[in-house]
């Protein structure tokens, strides 16, 4: 057979197939994996190429990748790293071609990259303005291309396809280590010059070693000319026409810039309520939810996916029954909103009534305000079993002047569970527990959570109080409410803890997150005000199942529960200490005085003065009382679906779905195995999500929730055949255990959308 010709540049160049060169490249891909069958793979590649008279150079990369990926399975998981090295060579070649340097060097001139993409309007000019050329060139020397070899194939492909910078034509310019360094330089740009390069190096160390990840918007937009850095937002809607429409506009503006949004509608009057004294005029919350649904579809996330909006309603709201049906696939489609997510705000009293099969009363919030002179949603039970919420609720029940509807509490719960089994939602928000544990209750109230149920911060509606004409200008004045912003970053537990990196890592993470607050540009001004007021951040984790596997600890064990308690107390200590250190350097957050951080109640409520770490906690509490703390909210465990893939670990605090599975892509399928899969870790992984006893998951989560000042994206995994009694018992157990929220009910009968925006 005649010699195979390799064609390049759309057939303009033709070269004889260089078998020796390909051999050399394949050998380099296998150098760290001597146990894999390199010779058999090599022979198969060469046979495939030499079977053709002509072969495109671009197709060789595809062939190498496909043949490597088809070998990825439980007994040979390391093939994913071989496939990743093949993809790396392709990325190096693309970047070298577009930036005019030799691809054998792997990385080109970093300063030149900054100049080129700033000139094209891709990068912000900030780095070039804030750093001298000498500083940039010095920092570029810390780039370590060897750390590219830490990526699995799917991790590297996810990073390359979604996050590495391209020009306006989609041509790749930026490489993985450059993304890490640009994030580091961008987030540290305003630090004092004497320490700035040290901080940049620390951030680069943390990111490039995959010890941590940043939130999806930060990963995508840090250093870029467009886009903001925060993940999620929460708005409280005022009960007025202008308040509702202003909120919808704010939601649209945030969705445009790539934010997920939680919306609390509990203050909005119910169907049949009076408007300007006309009884029965209100259409209730469903039409406004449908409007938000249309916003989610119409204002997409930078053209890449539809918007993501979660709507929350209180379980005593008169529209709760129709709300629970809003995502069902049957019934009147005029009352359905299929593209939003739902959450229900549940007081302890309701759960008690479900347990005892008691009655429950539904109210119109507008009617409550008119007749009672207060808003029921503004109260919560300060203690388990006692407090101002149940007192006010009882007053409403006993007042004959107030319209109400009596239902069986269990019937409301049945409707809720039916919706969960069919759609995965609504999410559960246990409002009394959230507000009892709110360190800033002196300054406000928490009505609901965000799109992914891990954020709990003070909320209030923004009110427009005037619209005047001044010359030829219309001037609108508003009183800014607390419009919640989530700034997220997460620790890779298995890598960071096994690498003894926790304390060093958290110090730099908190500094990064705190800087996001000042660097961010948010269209909605009340969100900027709230961001500065509380300086809230959300340090979280992923890779819990990965860590258990590395430690050879069974998911369904007391040791796993104990480990959750130990590790998250340690994380809490380092996180709070890092924020206290920042307060001594830069000042406390504005609402510090009167907070439970300042009074010491935060530490007392969690039993820290009696824990094995009591001396350290006592010293830290005293320091905070004296010097303050930088951030009013500190910890939140997000879903981390996509960023945990990039970091090569398991998502959030969830169990894995399967020991091996296939990720479907438009051009081919990517086989994936559990992280660090060996015969030893398999013993922990083999019982995956739907096989595990969820009561053990609740125990673990209760242990970690004690140490997390905000909340946790916590999924329940159940078969679609689960008896109603068992499903109800799961929720009652979660509530009794002190969980603040639960996220999706993932059953084998429903498919749910992964949230990208709280991924960190």
Secondary structure, DSSP 8 states (H G I E B T S, - for coil): ----EEEETTTTEEEE--HHHHHHHHHHHTTT-TTS-HHHHHHHHHHHHHTSSEEEHHHHHHHHHHHHHTT-SGGGTTHHHHHHHHHHHHHHHHHHHHHTS-GGGSS--HHHHHHHHHHTTSB-SHHHHHS-HHHHHHHHTT--GGGGGG--HHHHHHHHHHTS-B-TT--B---HHHHHHHHHHHHTTTS-HHHHHHHHHHHHHHHHTTSEEE-HHHHHHTTBSS-----EEEEE--SSHHHHHHHHHHHHHHHHTT-EEEEE-TTS--BT--BTTBTT--B-SHHHHHHHHHHHHHS-STTSS---EEEEEETTBTTHHHHHTTT-SSS-GGG--TTSEEEEEE-HHHHHHHHTT-EEEEB-HHHHHHHHSS-GGG---SBTTBSHHHHHHHHHHH-TTS--EEEEHHHHHHHHHHHHHHHS--EEEEHHHHHHT-TTGGG-B-----TTS-----B---EEEEEEEETTEEEEEEE----EEE-EEEEEHHHHHHTT-HHHHHHHHHHHHHHHHHH---SSHHHHHHHHHH---EEEEE-HHHHHHHHT--SSSHHHHHHHHHHHHHHHHHHHHHHHHHHHHH---TT-TTSHHHHSHHHHHTTGGGSTTHHHHHHHHHHHHHH--S-S--B-B---HHHHHHTTS--TT---S-SEEEEE-SS-EEEEE-TT--HHHHHHHSS-GGGS-HHHHHHHHHHHHTT-SS-B---EEE-TT--HHHHHHHHHHHHHTT--EE--EEETT------STT--
